Amino acid sequence: TVRNGGTEKATGVRLRVEHPADKAQFVQATPKGTHAGGGEVVFQDATVAPGETKKYTVTYQAVRPGQAWFRLQLDAAALGDRPLRKELSVQVAGRGDDR
């Protein structure tokens, strides 16, 4: 979820999610207009009005059990060369195909 808590519209808002291809396989993302490949999902640039919240969803299928690190980066025109970054650790418990 991306929320603009400021008083001006945020332009050039782009979310990128890197995932470990050896642990998780990309299935789908919303909103539409995303690019997936090479271990990352990149959402289309957006404008977020003051007080507005945009929800982004990515669905993965488990490939192999183990710890998986997902890296998120949020860029926006107002952030310049200082994007917001976050890393999330997820424990992948099994395969998505029940084998």
Secondary structure by P-SEA (a helix, b strand, c coil): ccccccccccccbbbbbbccccccccccccccccccccccccccbbbbcccbbbbbbbbbbbccccbbbbbbbbbccccccbbbbbbbbbbbccccccc
